[in-house]
């Protein structure tokens, strides 16, 4: 009895591993990597020319509006910020231009 129980456990574990491998393979095959942006060598690098310290109650939208930017432009020059988690005193680039 113990031998058949052990064999069943091994069989179920093997089935689970196969199902997991198939699921992973399917997810990898369905992933769309074409949307990843690859930096171009001739694309100019932006250099921050002016910054702003986040004040209490400010959001990405209000900061962008204050500096005549769209939220997308603000995020483009601050790629590491998370708008839902801005910290008071966090420095954001609000004016960027081509740099060396």
C-alpha angles and dihedrals in degrees: 000000000000091000094055091046090052091048091050091051091051091047093050091046091051091049090050092050092049092048091049092049091050091048091050092048091050092050092049092049092048094049114110107221092167091088093063110109115228113203113245119227092227094047109111117243116236120231121200111245101175135020138199129205112225113246127207111284096016122132133192088259096053093045092048091049091049091057096039093251132128117239088249091055091049090051091047092059092039103042095165100056124103109209093207091055106043113155125216106254094023110142117232128186108239101171122038133171140171111301137189 
